[in-house]
Amino acid sequence: MTIIGHPVRKEVLRGWSSLFAGSALWERLTRALAENELRQNTYKMRLPGVPPHIVTGMRFAVVRALLAVVVAELTASNAGSGYLLRESSET
């Protein structure tokens, strides 16, 4: 799970923290929306900006998962293409 979860979590955190990065414009926009500043900032401004980072994390996770599957098949298989490759390299 960490092979898949880590890239997604890393990208989401990167996206969450870099969306506004101390921008005075976003702070003014948040104040202009009024109500509860933290709630408005989170639900109306930050959450819509995070999905592209989730997709990027998923792209990285899929590549890492496929590599893990290939390595696992090459090292621990008793049948299939991984087994045949390993057997042919040993002889």
ROBAZA-745363 format. One record per residue: residue number from 1; residue in one letter; z negated, x, y of N, C-alpha, C, O in turn. Coordinates in Angstrom, 1 decimal. Each point is the difference from the previous one (the first is absolute). Last residue first. Layout:
<sites>
+-----+---------+--------+--------+---------+--------+---------+----------+--------+--------+---------+--------+--------+---------+
! num ! residuo !   n_up ! n_east ! n_north !  ca_up ! ca_east ! ca_north !   c_up ! c_east ! c_north !   o_up ! o_east ! o_north !
+-----+---------+--------+--------+---------+--------+---------+----------+--------+--------+---------+--------+--------+---------+
! NUM !       A !      Z !      X !       Y !      Z !       X !        Y !      Z !      X !       Y !      Z !      X !       Y !
...
+-----+---------+--------+--------+---------+--------+---------+----------+--------+--------+---------+--------+--------+---------+
</sites>
This chain:
<sites>
+-----+---------+--------+--------+---------+--------+---------+----------+--------+--------+---------+--------+--------+---------+
! num ! residuo !   n_up ! n_east ! n_north !  ca_up ! ca_east ! ca_north !   c_up ! c_east ! c_north !   o_up ! o_east ! o_north !
+-----+---------+--------+--------+---------+--------+---------+----------+--------+--------+---------+--------+--------+---------+
!  91 !       T !   17.1 !   20.6 !   -20.7 !    0.8 !     0.6 !     -1.1 !    1.0 !    1.0 !     0.5 !    0.7 !    0.6 !    -0.8 !
!  90 !       E !   -3.5 !   -3.3 !     3.7 !   -0.9 !     0.8 !     -0.9 !    0.8 !    0.7 !    -1.0 !   -0.5 !    1.0 !    -0.5 !
!  89 !       S !    2.5 !   -4.2 !     3.5 !   -0.4 !     1.2 !      0.7 !   -0.8 !    1.0 !    -0.8 !   -0.1 !    1.2 !     0.3 !
!  88 !       S !    1.4 !   -5.5 !    -2.0 !    1.2 !     0.9 !      0.1 !   -0.4 !    1.3 !     0.8 !    0.7 !    1.0 !    -0.3 !
!  87 !       E !   -4.1 !   -4.3 !    -0.2 !    0.4 !     0.5 !     -1.3 !    1.2 !    1.0 !     0.1 !    0.0 !    1.0 !    -0.6 !
!  86 !       R !   -1.3 !   -3.4 !     4.5 !   -1.0 !     0.9 !     -0.4 !    0.3 !    0.7 !    -1.3 !   -0.2 !    1.2 !    -0.1 !
!  85 !       L !    3.0 !   -4.7 !     1.5 !    0.1 !     1.2 !      0.9 !   -1.0 !    1.1 !    -0.4 !    0.4 !    1.1 !     0.0 !
!  84 !       L !   -0.6 !   -5.2 !    -2.3 !    1.2 !     0.7 !     -0.4 !    0.2 !    1.3 !     0.9 !    0.4 !    1.0 !    -0.5 !
!  83 !       Y !   -3.9 !   -4.0 !     1.5 !   -0.3 !     0.7 !     -1.3 !    1.2 !    0.8 !    -0.4 !   -0.1 !    1.2 !    -0.4 !
!  82 !       G !    0.5 !   -3.9 !     4.2 !   -0.9 !     1.1 !      0.2 !   -0.3 !    0.8 !    -1.2 !   -0.1 !    1.2 !     0.0 !
!  81 !       S !    2.8 !   -5.1 !    -0.4 !    0.7 !     1.1 !      0.7 !   -0.9 !    1.2 !     0.3 !    0.4 !    1.1 !    -0.1 !
!  80 !       G !   -2.0 !   -4.3 !    -3.9 !    0.7 !    -0.3 !      1.2 !    0.6 !    1.3 !     0.6 !    0.0 !    1.1 !    -0.6 !
!  79 !       A !   -4.6 !   -1.3 !    -2.4 !    1.3 !    -0.5 !     -0.2 !    0.7 !   -0.2 !     1.4 !   -0.7 !    0.0 !     1.0 !
!  78 !       N !   -3.6 !    1.6 !    -1.3 !    0.3 !     0.3 !     -1.4 !    1.4 !   -0.5 !    -0.4 !    0.4 !    0.2 !    -1.1 !
!  77 !       S !   -3.2 !    1.5 !     6.0 !    0.8 !    -1.0 !     -0.8 !    0.2 !    0.5 !    -1.4 !    0.1 !    1.2 !    -0.2 !
!  76 !       A !   -2.3 !    0.8 !     4.4 !   -0.8 !    -0.7 !     -1.0 !    0.7 !   -1.0 !    -0.8 !   -0.6 !   -0.9 !    -0.6 !
!  75 !       T !    2.5 !    3.9 !     4.2 !   -1.1 !     0.8 !     -0.6 !   -0.7 !   -0.7 !    -1.2 !   -0.5 !    0.6 !    -0.8 !
!  74 !       L !    4.3 !   -2.5 !     3.4 !    0.4 !     1.3 !     -0.5 !   -1.2 !    0.8 !    -0.7 !    0.3 !    0.7 !    -0.9 !
!  73 !       E !   -1.1 !   -4.9 !     3.0 !    0.9 !    -0.2 !     -1.2 !    0.4 !    1.4 !    -0.6 !    0.1 !    0.2 !    -1.2 !
!  72 !       A !   -2.7 !   -0.3 !     5.2 !   -0.8 !    -0.5 !     -1.2 !    0.9 !   -0.1 !    -1.2 !   -0.4 !    0.3 !    -1.1 !
!  71 !       V !    2.5 !    0.9 !     5.1 !   -0.8 !     1.1 !     -0.5 !   -0.8 !   -0.5 !    -1.2 !   -0.1 !    0.8 !    -0.9 !
!  70 !       V !    2.6 !   -4.1 !     3.1 !    0.9 !     1.0 !     -0.6 !   -0.8 !    1.2 !    -0.6 !    0.2 !    0.4 !    -1.2 !
!  69 !       V !   -2.6 !   -3.7 !     3.7 !    0.5 !    -0.5 !     -1.3 !    0.9 !    1.0 !    -0.7 !   -0.1 !    0.1 !    -1.2 !
!  68 !       A !   -1.4 !    1.0 !     5.5 !   -1.1 !     0.0 !     -1.0 !    0.4 !   -0.5 !    -1.3 !   -0.4 !    0.5 !    -1.1 !
!  67 !       L !    3.5 !   -0.8 !     4.6 !   -0.2 !     1.4 !     -0.4 !   -1.1 !    0.1 !    -1.0 !    0.1 !    0.8 !    -1.0 !
!  66 !       L !    0.5 !   -4.9 !     3.0 !    1.2 !     0.3 !     -0.9 !   -0.1 !    1.4 !    -0.6 !    0.2 !    0.3 !    -1.1 !
!  65 !       A !   -3.4 !   -1.7 !     4.4 !   -0.2 !    -0.7 !     -1.3 !    1.1 !    0.3 !    -1.0 !   -0.3 !    0.3 !    -1.2 !
!  64 !       R !    0.7 !    1.4 !     5.6 !   -1.0 !     0.7 !     -0.7 !   -0.3 !   -0.7 !    -1.3 !   -0.3 !    0.7 !    -1.0 !
!  63 !       V !    3.4 !   -2.8 !     3.8 !    0.5 !     1.3 !     -0.4 !   -1.0 !    0.8 !    -0.9 !    0.3 !    0.5 !    -1.0 !
!  62 !       V !   -1.6 !   -4.6 !     3.0 !    0.9 !    -0.2 !     -1.1 !    0.6 !    1.3 !    -0.5 !    0.1 !    0.2 !    -1.2 !
!  61 !       A !   -3.0 !   -0.1 !     5.0 !   -0.7 !    -0.3 !     -1.2 !    0.9 !   -0.2 !    -1.2 !   -0.3 !    0.4 !    -1.1 !
!  60 !       F !    2.1 !    0.3 !     5.5 !   -0.6 !     1.2 !     -0.6 !   -0.7 !   -0.3 !    -1.3 !    0.1 !    0.9 !    -0.9 !
!  59 !       R !    1.6 !   -4.6 !     3.1 !    1.1 !     0.8 !     -0.4 !   -0.5 !    1.3 !    -0.6 !    0.5 !    0.5 !    -1.0 !
!  58 !       M !   -3.7 !   -3.4 !     2.8 !    0.5 !    -0.5 !     -1.3 !    1.2 !    0.9 !    -0.4 !    0.1 !    0.2 !    -1.2 !
!  57 !       G !   -1.8 !    0.6 !     5.5 !   -1.0 !     0.4 !     -1.1 !    0.5 !   -0.4 !    -1.4 !   -0.2 !    0.7 !    -0.9 !
!  56 !       T !    2.7 !   -2.3 !     4.6 !    0.2 !     1.5 !     -0.2 !   -1.0 !    0.5 !    -1.1 !    0.4 !    0.9 !    -0.8 !
!  55 !       V !   -0.9 !   -5.4 !     2.0 !    1.3 !     0.2 !     -0.7 !    0.3 !    1.5 !    -0.2 !    0.4 !    0.4 !    -1.1 !
!  54 !       I !   -4.1 !   -1.6 !     3.7 !   -0.3 !    -0.3 !     -1.4 !    1.3 !    0.2 !    -0.8 !   -0.1 !    0.5 !    -1.1 !
!  53 !       H !    0.4 !    0.1 !     5.7 !   -0.7 !     1.1 !     -0.6 !   -0.4 !   -0.3 !    -1.5 !    0.0 !    0.9 !    -0.8 !
!  52 !       P !    2.1 !   -4.3 !     3.4 !    0.9 !     1.1 !     -0.2 !   -0.6 !    1.3 !    -0.7 !    0.6 !    0.6 !    -0.8 !
!  51 !       P !   -3.5 !   -4.4 !     2.0 !    0.9 !    -0.2 !     -1.1 !    1.1 !    1.1 !    -0.2 !    0.3 !    0.4 !    -1.2 !
!  50 !       V !   -3.6 !   -0.8 !     5.1 !   -0.3 !     0.7 !     -1.2 !    1.0 !   -0.1 !    -1.2 !    0.2 !    1.0 !    -0.7 !
!  49 !       G !   -0.4 !   -3.3 !     5.2 !    0.6 !     1.3 !      0.0 !   -0.2 !    0.9 !    -1.2 !    0.5 !    1.0 !    -0.1 !
!  48 !       P !   -2.3 !   -5.5 !     1.0 !    1.4 !    -0.1 !     -0.1 !    0.7 !    1.4 !     0.0 !    1.2 !    0.1 !    -0.4 !
!  47 !       L !   -6.0 !   -0.3 !     0.9 !    0.5 !    -0.5 !     -1.4 !    1.5 !   -0.1 !     0.0 !    0.6 !    0.4 !    -1.0 !
!  46 !       R !   -2.8 !    0.6 !     5.2 !    0.0 !     1.1 !     -1.0 !    0.6 !   -0.4 !    -1.3 !    0.8 !    0.7 !    -0.6 !
!  45 !       M !   -1.2 !   -3.9 !     4.3 !    0.8 !     1.2 !      0.4 !    0.0 !    1.1 !    -1.1 !    1.1 !    0.6 !    -0.1 !
!  44 !       K !   -3.3 !   -5.0 !    -0.3 !    1.3 !    -0.3 !      0.7 !    0.8 !    1.3 !     0.4 !    1.2 !   -0.1 !     0.3 !
!  43 !       Y !   -5.6 !    0.1 !    -2.7 !    0.9 !    -1.0 !     -0.6 !    1.3 !   -0.2 !     0.7 !    1.0 !   -0.4 !    -0.7 !
!  42 !       T !   -4.3 !    3.7 !     2.3 !    0.3 !     0.2 !     -1.5 !    1.0 !   -1.0 !    -0.5 !    1.0 !    0.4 !    -0.6 !
!  41 !       N !   -2.5 !   -0.6 !     5.1 !    0.7 !     1.3 !     -0.2 !    0.4 !    0.1 !    -1.5 !    1.1 !    0.5 !    -0.3 !
!  40 !       Q !   -3.7 !   -4.2 !     1.6 !    1.4 !    -0.1 !      0.5 !    0.8 !    1.3 !    -0.3 !    1.1 !   -0.1 !    -0.4 !
!  39 !       R !   -5.7 !    0.1 !    -0.6 !    0.7 !    -0.9 !     -0.9 !    1.5 !   -0.1 !     0.4 !    0.9 !    0.0 !    -0.8 !
!  38 !       L !   -3.8 !    2.6 !     3.5 !    0.2 !     0.6 !     -1.3 !    0.8 !   -0.9 !    -0.9 !    0.9 !    0.5 !    -0.7 !
!  37 !       E !   -2.2 !   -2.2 !     4.9 !    1.0 !     1.1 !      0.1 !    0.3 !    0.6 !    -1.3 !    1.2 !    0.3 !    -0.3 !
!  36 !       N !   -2.4 !   -5.4 !     1.5 !   -0.7 !     1.1 !     -0.6 !    0.9 !    1.2 !    -0.1 !    1.0 !    0.0 !    -0.8 !
!  35 !       E !    0.5 !   -3.1 !     4.4 !   -0.8 !    -0.5 !     -1.1 !   -0.8 !    1.2 !    -0.5 !   -0.5 !    0.8 !     0.7 !
!  34 !       A !    4.9 !    0.3 !     2.2 !   -1.4 !    -0.5 !      0.2 !   -0.6 !   -0.3 !    -1.4 !    0.2 !    0.8 !    -1.0 !
!  33 !       L !    4.2 !    1.0 !     2.7 !   -0.1 !    -1.0 !     -1.0 !   -1.3 !   -0.7 !     0.0 !   -0.2 !   -1.1 !    -0.5 !
!  32 !       A !    1.0 !    4.9 !     3.2 !    0.7 !    -1.2 !      0.5 !   -0.1 !   -1.1 !    -0.9 !    0.0 !   -1.2 !     0.4 !
!  31 !       R !   -1.7 !    5.3 !    -1.7 !   -0.9 !    -0.6 !      0.9 !    0.6 !   -1.3 !     0.6 !   -0.6 !   -1.0 !     0.3 !
!  30 !       T !    3.2 !    3.7 !    -3.2 !   -1.1 !    -0.6 !     -0.7 !   -0.9 !   -0.7 !     0.9 !   -0.5 !   -1.2 !    -0.3 !
!  29 !       L !    3.9 !    3.6 !     2.2 !    0.6 !    -1.1 !     -0.6 !   -1.1 !   -0.8 !    -0.8 !   -0.1 !   -1.2 !     0.0 !
!  28 !       R !   -1.0 !    5.3 !     2.0 !    0.2 !    -1.0 !      1.0 !    0.5 !   -1.3 !    -0.6 !   -0.4 !   -1.1 !     0.3 !
!  27 !       E !    0.0 !    4.9 !    -3.1 !   -1.3 !    -0.5 !      0.4 !    0.1 !   -1.1 !     1.0 !   -0.7 !   -1.0 !     0.0 !
!  26 !       W !    4.7 !    3.1 !    -1.3 !   -0.6 !    -0.9 !     -1.1 !   -1.3 !   -0.5 !     0.4 !   -0.4 !   -1.1 !    -0.4 !
!  25 !       L !    2.3 !    4.3 !     3.3 !    0.8 !    -1.3 !      0.0 !   -0.6 !   -1.0 !    -1.0 !   -0.2 !   -1.2 !     0.3 !
!  24 !       A !   -1.5 !    5.7 !    -0.1 !   -0.5 !    -0.9 !      1.0 !    0.7 !   -1.3 !     0.1 !   -0.6 !   -1.1 !     0.3 !
!  23 !       S !    0.1 !    4.4 !    -4.7 !    0.9 !    -0.4 !      1.1 !   -0.6 !   -1.0 !     0.9 !   -0.6 !   -1.0 !    -0.4 !
!  22 !       G !   -1.1 !    3.4 !    -3.7 !   -0.6 !     0.2 !      1.3 !    1.0 !   -0.4 !     1.1 !   -0.2 !    0.4 !     1.2 !
!  21 !       A !    1.4 !   -0.9 !    -5.9 !   -0.4 !     1.3 !      0.4 !   -0.4 !    0.3 !     1.4 !    0.5 !    0.9 !     0.7 !
!  20 !       F !    1.7 !   -4.6 !    -3.7 !   -0.3 !    -0.1 !      1.5 !   -0.4 !    1.4 !     0.5 !    0.2 !    0.3 !     1.2 !
!  19 !       L !    1.3 !   -0.9 !    -5.7 !    0.7 !    -1.0 !      0.7 !   -0.2 !    0.0 !     1.5 !    0.9 !   -0.1 !     0.8 !
!  18 !       S !   -2.9 !    2.9 !    -4.5 !    1.0 !     0.6 !      0.9 !    0.8 !   -1.1 !     0.8 !    0.8 !    0.3 !     0.9 !
!  17 !       S !   -4.3 !   -1.1 !    -4.3 !   -0.5 !     0.8 !      1.1 !    1.0 !    0.5 !     1.0 !   -0.3 !    0.3 !     1.1 !
!  16 !       W !    1.6 !   -3.0 !    -4.9 !   -1.1 !    -0.7 !      0.7 !   -0.5 !    0.8 !     1.2 !   -0.2 !   -0.5 !     1.1 !
!  15 !       G !    3.3 !    2.4 !    -4.1 !    0.6 !    -1.0 !      0.9 !   -1.0 !   -0.7 !     0.8 !    0.3 !   -0.3 !     1.2 !
!  14 !       R !   -1.8 !    3.4 !    -4.3 !    0.8 !     0.7 !      1.0 !    0.6 !   -1.0 !     0.9 !    0.0 !    0.2 !     1.3 !
!  13 !       L !   -2.2 !   -1.9 !    -5.0 !   -1.0 !     0.6 !      1.0 !    0.7 !    0.7 !     1.1 !   -0.4 !    0.0 !     1.2 !
!  12 !       V !    3.1 !   -1.6 !    -4.7 !   -0.6 !    -1.1 !      0.7 !   -1.0 !    0.5 !     1.1 !    0.0 !   -0.5 !     1.1 !
!  11 !       E !    1.9 !    3.6 !    -4.0 !    1.0 !    -0.5 !      1.0 !   -0.6 !   -1.1 !     0.8 !    0.3 !   -0.1 !     1.2 !
!  10 !       K !   -2.9 !    1.8 !    -4.8 !    0.2 !     1.1 !      1.1 !    0.9 !   -0.5 !     1.1 !   -0.2 !    0.1 !     1.1 !
!   9 !       R !   -0.5 !   -2.8 !    -5.0 !   -1.1 !     0.0 !      0.9 !    0.1 !    1.0 !     1.1 !   -0.3 !   -0.3 !     1.2 !
!   8 !       V !    3.7 !    0.2 !    -4.4 !    0.0 !    -1.3 !      0.7 !   -1.2 !    0.0 !     1.0 !    0.2 !   -0.3 !     1.2 !
!   7 !       P !    0.2 !    4.0 !    -4.2 !    1.1 !     0.0 !      1.1 !    0.0 !   -1.3 !     0.8 !    0.2 !    0.1 !     1.2 !
!   6 !       H !   -3.4 !    0.2 !    -4.8 !   -0.3 !     0.9 !      1.0 !    1.1 !    0.0 !     1.1 !   -0.3 !    0.0 !     1.2 !
!   5 !       G !    0.4 !   -2.7 !    -5.3 !   -0.8 !    -0.5 !      1.1 !   -0.1 !    1.0 !     1.2 !   -0.1 !   -0.4 !     1.1 !
!   4 !       I !    2.5 !    1.4 !    -5.3 !    0.6 !    -1.1 !      0.8 !   -0.8 !   -0.3 !     1.2 !    0.6 !   -0.2 !     1.1 !
!   3 !       I !   -2.3 !    3.4 !    -4.0 !    1.4 !     0.4 !      0.2 !    0.7 !   -0.9 !     0.9 !    0.8 !    0.4 !     0.9 !
!   2 !       T !   -5.1 !   -1.5 !    -2.5 !    0.0 !     0.9 !      1.2 !    1.4 !    0.5 !     0.3 !    0.3 !    0.3 !     1.2 !
!   1 !       M !   -1.1 !   -2.9 !    -5.1 !    0.0 !    -0.8 !      1.2 !    0.0 !    0.9 !     1.3 !    0.6 !   -0.4 !     1.0 !
+-----+---------+--------+--------+---------+--------+---------+----------+--------+--------+---------+--------+--------+---------+
</sites>
